[in-house]
């Protein structure tokens, strides 16, 4: 799944992705729930309902982000403002009934995590997978793809890997520990070469 965005403004894709996933996680937590990432990992896939929901959310987020207040013309700077997040989180109230199957209660979420740690189930591979997925959710890989030195720093094969990791559905197809390690190596190399990611 690729999150929909305005191709006239490709530079805003990281912001749209980050805001869309952030508002989704916020909506779940406001209900006392969490998005069941464990279920996504277990299935190594999402479904058309969740993907469609995220797509619709992204379209709404895009509309809000590309409508900065009077006097502000730089959308990228607008997206960094607390006022922008307040606008999106106030105007975009998500109804999560349609994706109830992808929600898990906070208590169950915490219990599963605690039990997993006690039983030693969170091996290095799972921890590494979660590390990479966290970067997907933050919009890190999307932002990296828009870095002006991305193509000169990253090989075509690695660029293809980053492209797959840039969306949740694409990430489910990046399912080997070798690829997760490679993505972390790509991140480290790009940051050594000057790439700087900001979630703000």
N, C-alpha and C positions, 0 to 999 in steps of 0.2 A: 504494500500500500504506500503510495506517495501522497503526502498531504497536499491538498489543492492550494495553490497560491496564484497570485497575479503575475503572469510571465512578463508583464511590462515592468515589474519591480522585483527581479530575481534576487536583488541584494537583501530583500526583506524576508526571504524564506526562513532563515534561522529564527528570526523574531516570531514569525507566525507559528512555526513548529513549537518553539519554547512556550509561547503564550497558550497555545491550544492544549498542550499536554499539562501545563501548570493549572489551567482552569479546570481541566478534567479531574486532576488529583484533588484540587481544592473542593470541588463539588462533592466528590466521594467522601472526603474527610468531614465535610459539613453534615453529612448524613450519618457520621459515626462509622464509616466504612473505609476501605482501601481498595484500589484497583488490584485484583488478584494476579500479581506478576508471577506468582508460583504456578498458577494455572497456565499462564502463557508459556512459561518455561517447560512445563510438563507436556503440553501439547505441541510445543515448538511451532505454534501457529495461533492466529486469532480467528475470527470469523467475519462474514460479510456484515453482520449487525454492528459489531464493534468498529470495524473499519469505516462503515458508512456513517456511524455516529461521530467519529473523529473527523471525517471529511466535512460533515456539516458544521461541526464546531469550528474547524479551521476557516471555513468560508465566512462565518460570522466574525471570527477574530480578525480576519483580514480586513473586513469592512470597517471595523472599529480602529484598527491600527493605521489604516490609510486615510483616516479622517482626523488629523491632529487639530488642536484648537487654533483659533484665528491668530495669525502672526507667527506661527511655527510652521516652517516648510520642510524641515529636515525630519523625515519620518524615523530614520535611524536614531536620532537624538531623542525624539519624542518617546520611542519605545523604552528608553533608559530611565524615563521619569517615573517616580512613584505615582504621579497623577495619571499616567497612562495605565498602569496596573489597576489603579482604583477605578478608572473608567471601565475597563474591560470586565473586572470582577463584579462591578455594580450592575452593568447593563446586560451582561451575559449570564443568566441564571439557568443552569442546565438541569433538565429533568432526566434522571438516570434510570428510569423504569425499564427502558428498552434494553439496557445493558446490565440488568440486575445479575445475570449469570456470571458476569465478570467482576462482581464486587464480593468482598469478604469483610466480615466484621473486624473492627480493630482488635478486639480481644483475641479472636481466633488467629488473626494475623500475627500478633505478638506472641501468642502461645506456640504457633508453628515455628516461629523464628527461634524462640527459646529452646523448644524441644529439639530442634535441629542442631543447635549448638551443643546441647547436652549430650546428644547421641553421636556427635562428631560427623553429622551428615553434610555439613557445609565444608566439603573438601576444597582444595585449591582451585579446581576447575569451576565449581559453582561460584566461588567468590570472584574469580576472574570474570566469569560470564556476567555476574551482577555489576561488576565495575564497568564493563563495556556497555551494558544496558543502561546504567545510570547516565552515561555520556550520551546515549541515544535520546533519552528523555529530556536531558538538558539542552538538546539541540547542538551538541558539540560537533558532531560529524557534519551536520549541515553547514555550520559556520566554517569548519575547516575547508569544505569544498568551495566556499566562496573566497577563500584567502587568495590573494593575487599571485602568490608564489606556489600555490598548491601543485599545479601541473609540472613545474620545474623541479619540485622537491620530491614528489611522489611518483613512482613508476606507474605505467598503465595498469598493471596487474593489481597493484595496491590501491590505485584510484577506484577500480571496480569493486574492491572489497569495502572501501570506505563508503562508496555509493550505496551498497547493499545495507550497510550498517546505519545509514542515515534515516531510516524509518523503522517503526516497530515491526511491521510485517516483513520488511527486508531483513531485519536483524534475526528473525526466527529462522531464516535460511542460512545464517552464519552460525553453524551449530557444532563447530569443532574447536577444541581447546587450542589447536594450532592457529586458527584464524583469530581467536580472541587475543592470543599472545601477540600475533602480528599487528593487530589494531593498536594495542598498547605501545608496541615498538614504533609504529607510524606516528602516534601522538607524541611520543617522547622526541623523536627525530625532528618533527615539525616545530615543536616548541623550542628545541635547541637551535633551530634555524630562524627563530624569531616570531613564530605564530603565537598570538595571545588571544585567549578566549575569555570573554566576559559574559556572565549570565545576567548582568544588569541591563 
